[in-house]
Amino acid sequence: MTLCEYAKKITDNIKKVIKGKDEQISAVVSALLAGGNILLEDLPGTGKTMLARALAKSLDCTFKRIQFTPDLLPSDITGIHFFNIKEQEFILRKGPVFSNILLADEINRATPRTQSALLECMEEKQVTIDGEELKLPTPFIVIATQNPIETAGTFPLPEAQLDRFMIRLSLGFPEKESEMSVLKSIGAKHPIDKTEPVADGAALSAIQSEVLEIKVNDAVTEYIADIGEAVRNHPDVVMGISTRGLLALKKMSQGIAAVRGGAFVTPDDVQKAAGYVIPHRLICRRMAKEQGSDPATAVAESVISRVKVPTENT
């Protein structure tokens, strides 16, 4: 099975549940193939959790969900050693992080202490419990959701954690026709209840390795570096994109190339990836925030329009 065929199976399966959001579904599948963590940020009831569940159920792998709340503890995520009186020894009870796909629902409702439990997991694919380093299952991906407007009882994600998400995206409200399709399709049973695995989860690690072997030539690599430099030097930006962010841009571009069936990354792939990879990593000046509702997205679009695009002759 080719990378494109693998991606299409997952994409088509998700579309049975999420209507009218083909572009966003394609982006999520691209990030999955590239091995990146995903942040879904949107209003309540727009399908964030449903999209994450549909993606997980499309793969034959382990899936765990954590509902983040202010009283959630780090050990509720990673696990804890408890004393077994019968055996007279400490035994590790592994937390939900020991899964292939972890859904962190409403991640910004947990305290910073609890949020920090995911930092090591997301970047190094391991957890440290009582000084013992434990590897997580392979593959391991975090899909997190959060509400961008309801701030009561929430704790904003720190920049270090945002940088660990390969992409951030919003679903938005569907078009009228798509919304009508949703209304008609949901009766006594929800489409998610009928969703079955269509792709081998065990093969995903090999698929991800294959995706990251997709060729990125020197001209496109320089294009990615030029985008990073232009973002950092933009007059409206206080903190620009990190080197890790540029690596995420490269990997997401490879994921997009894989989904379309390409053997190499094109500048178009980079431009599509930029809108998902760059904005959530930026801190913009107050003046820029006053001028627009989402200045980081405006910065990304401005940079993409100005940076010279490599051609076949360059």
C-alpha positions in Angstrom: 0.0 0.0 0.0 1.4 3.4 -1.0 1.5 6.4 1.4 -1.2 8.1 -0.6 -3.5 5.0 -0.4 -2.9 4.7 3.3 -3.8 8.4 3.8 -6.9 8.2 1.6 -8.3 5.3 3.6 -8.1 7.2 6.8 -9.3 10.5 5.2 -12.4 8.9 3.6 -13.3 7.2 6.9 -13.1 10.4 8.8 -15.3 12.2 6.2 -18.1 9.8 7.1 -18.2 11.5 10.5 -17.0 15.0 9.9 -18.9 16.7 7.0 -17.6 19.5 4.8 -14.2 19.9 6.4 -12.0 18.2 3.7 -9.1 20.6 4.0 -8.9 20.3 7.8 -9.2 16.6 7.7 -6.4 16.4 5.1 -4.2 18.6 7.3 -4.8 16.4 10.4 -3.9 13.2 8.4 -0.8 14.9 7.0 0.3 15.7 10.6 -0.4 12.1 11.6 1.7 10.7 8.8 4.5 13.2 9.7 4.4 12.0 13.4 3.3 15.4 14.8 1.1 16.4 17.7 -2.1 18.2 16.8 -3.9 21.1 18.6 -7.5 21.7 17.6 -8.7 25.1 18.8 -12.2 26.2 18.2 -15.6 27.0 19.7 -17.6 24.4 21.6 -19.6 22.0 19.5 -17.7 22.4 16.2 -16.5 18.8 16.1 -13.0 19.0 17.6 -13.3 16.0 19.9 -15.3 14.1 17.2 -12.5 14.6 14.7 -9.9 13.3 17.1 -12.1 10.3 17.9 -12.8 9.6 14.2 -9.1 9.7 13.5 -8.3 7.3 16.4 -11.0 4.9 15.5 -9.8 4.8 11.9 -6.6 3.2 13.0 -6.2 -0.2 14.6 -4.2 1.0 17.6 -4.7 1.9 21.3 -6.5 5.2 22.1 -7.0 6.9 25.4 -8.9 10.1 26.3 -8.3 12.4 29.3 -10.8 15.1 30.2 -8.6 17.9 31.6 -9.9 19.7 34.7 -8.3 22.0 37.3 -8.0 19.1 39.8 -6.2 16.7 37.4 -2.8 15.7 38.7 0.3 14.8 36.7 0.1 11.2 37.9 -3.4 11.0 36.5 -1.7 11.3 33.1 1.6 9.5 33.5 0.8 6.9 36.1 1.9 6.1 39.7 3.6 3.5 41.8 1.3 2.1 44.5 2.0 -0.3 47.3 0.4 -3.7 46.8 -0.2 -5.0 50.3 -0.8 -8.6 49.1 2.5 -8.7 47.1 4.3 -6.4 49.6 5.9 -4.4 46.8 5.4 -1.2 44.8 3.7 -1.7 41.5 3.4 0.7 38.6 -0.1 1.6 37.5 0.5 3.1 34.0 -1.6 6.2 33.1 -3.5 6.8 29.9 -0.4 8.4 28.3 0.7 4.8 27.6 -1.2 4.6 24.3 -0.7 5.2 20.6 -3.1 8.2 20.4 -3.9 10.3 23.4 -6.7 12.8 23.3 -6.2 15.6 25.7 -9.6 17.2 25.8 -9.8 20.8 26.9 -6.1 20.8 27.7 -6.1 24.4 28.9 -8.4 23.6 31.8 -5.6 21.8 33.7 -3.1 23.6 35.8 0.4 24.4 34.5 1.8 21.7 36.7 -0.4 19.1 35.1 0.1 20.4 31.6 3.9 20.1 32.1 3.4 16.3 32.5 3.0 16.2 28.7 6.1 18.1 27.8 8.5 15.1 28.0 5.9 12.8 26.5 5.3 15.0 23.4 8.9 15.7 22.6 10.9 12.7 23.8 8.2 10.0 23.7 8.9 8.9 27.2 7.9 9.6 30.8 9.8 9.8 34.0 8.0 8.3 37.1 9.8 8.3 40.4 13.1 8.8 38.6 12.6 5.9 36.2 12.5 6.6 32.5 9.8 4.6 30.6 9.4 4.6 26.8 6.0 5.2 25.4 4.4 2.9 22.8 5.3 3.5 19.2 3.8 5.5 17.5 2.7 8.1 20.0 0.7 11.2 19.1 -1.1 13.8 21.3 -4.3 15.4 19.9 -5.4 18.2 22.2 -8.5 20.4 22.0 -9.1 23.8 23.6 -11.7 26.6 23.5 -10.1 29.9 22.5 -12.7 32.3 23.9 -13.9 30.8 27.2 -11.2 31.9 29.6 -13.0 31.2 33.0 -11.1 28.4 34.8 -8.5 28.0 32.1 -4.7 28.2 32.1 -3.1 29.4 28.8 -0.6 26.9 27.3 3.0 28.1 27.7 5.0 28.8 24.6 7.2 25.7 25.3 4.2 23.5 25.1 2.7 25.2 22.0 6.0 24.7 20.2 5.6 20.9 20.7 2.4 20.9 18.6 3.3 20.4 15.0 0.1 22.1 13.8 -2.8 24.1 15.2 -6.1 24.3 13.3 -9.7 25.3 13.6 -12.7 23.6 12.1 -15.1 26.5 12.1 -18.8 26.3 11.4 -19.8 24.1 8.4 -21.6 25.3 5.3 -25.4 25.0 5.3 -25.4 21.9 3.1 -22.8 20.2 5.3 -24.7 21.1 8.4 -27.9 19.7 6.9 -26.1 16.5 6.2 -25.0 16.3 9.8 -28.5 16.9 11.0 -29.9 14.1 8.8 -27.1 11.6 9.6 -27.4 11.7 13.4 -30.4 9.7 14.8 -30.6 7.0 17.4 -26.9 6.2 16.5 -24.1 8.6 15.9 -21.9 7.9 12.8 -18.9 7.6 15.1 -20.4 4.5 16.7 -20.3 2.8 13.3 -16.7 3.8 12.6 -14.4 0.9 12.2 -10.5 0.7 11.7 -9.5 0.9 8.1 -5.7 1.2 8.5 -3.1 -0.9 10.3 -2.0 1.0 13.3 1.0 -1.2 13.8 2.2 -0.1 10.3 2.0 3.6 11.2 5.5 3.8 12.6 7.0 2.5 9.4 4.7 4.8 7.4 5.9 7.8 9.4 9.5 6.9 8.8 8.8 6.5 5.1 7.1 10.0 5.0 10.1 11.6 6.6 12.3 10.1 3.8 10.4 12.1 1.2 13.0 14.2 -0.6 13.4 17.9 0.3 15.9 19.4 -2.1 18.4 22.2 -1.1 16.3 25.0 -2.7 13.2 24.0 -0.7 15.3 23.7 2.4 16.6 27.2 1.9 13.1 28.4 1.3 12.0 27.0 4.7 15.0 28.7 6.3 14.2 32.0 4.5 10.6 31.9 5.8 11.9 31.4 9.4 14.3 34.3 9.1 11.6 36.6 7.6 9.2 35.7 10.4 11.8 36.5 13.1 12.6 39.8 11.5 9.0 40.9 10.9 8.3 44.2 12.6 5.1 42.9 14.3 6.8 39.9 15.9 8.3 39.8 19.4 9.1 36.1 19.4 9.5 34.3 16.1 9.5 30.6 15.0 12.1 28.3 16.7 14.3 25.8 14.9 12.0 23.1 16.2 9.2 25.0 14.5 11.1 25.0 11.2 11.7 21.3 11.5 7.9 20.9 12.1 7.3 23.0 8.9 9.6 20.7 7.0 7.9 17.5 8.4 4.4 18.8 7.8 5.3 19.7 4.2 6.5 16.1 3.8 3.2 14.9 5.2 1.2 17.0 2.8 3.4 15.7 -0.1 2.6 12.1 1.1 -1.1 12.7 1.2 -1.1 14.1 -2.4 1.1 11.2 -3.6 4.2 13.3 -4.3 7.7 11.9 -4.2 9.3 15.2 -3.2 8.3 18.4 -1.4 7.3 21.4 -3.5 7.1 25.1 -2.4 3.3 24.8 -2.6 3.5 22.1 0.1 5.5 24.4 2.3 3.1 27.2 1.8 0.1 25.0 2.7 1.9 23.8 5.8 2.9 27.3 6.9 -0.6 28.3 7.9 -0.9 25.4 10.3 2.7 25.4 11.7 3.7 29.0 12.1 1.0 31.2 13.8 0.6 29.5 17.2 4.4 29.8 17.7 4.5 33.6 17.4 4.2 36.3 19.9 3.1 39.6 18.3 3.4 43.2 19.5 0.4 44.9 21.2 -0.1 47.3 18.2 -0.4 44.3 15.8 -3.0 42.7 18.2 -5.0 45.9 18.1 -5.1 45.9 14.3 -6.4 42.4 13.8 -8.1 39.5 15.5 -5.3 37.1 14.6 -2.1 39.0 13.9 0.0 35.8 13.9 -1.9 34.4 10.9 -1.6 37.8 9.2 2.2 37.7 9.8 2.5 34.2 8.3 0.5 35.1 5.2 2.5 38.3 4.8 5.8 36.4 5.0 4.7 33.7 2.6 3.6 36.3 0.0 7.0 38.2 0.3 9.7 35.4 0.5 11.1 34.5 -2.9 9.8 31.1 -4.1 12.4 28.7 -5.6 11.8 27.6 -9.1 13.2 24.6 -11.1 16.0 26.8 -12.3 17.1 27.9 -8.8 
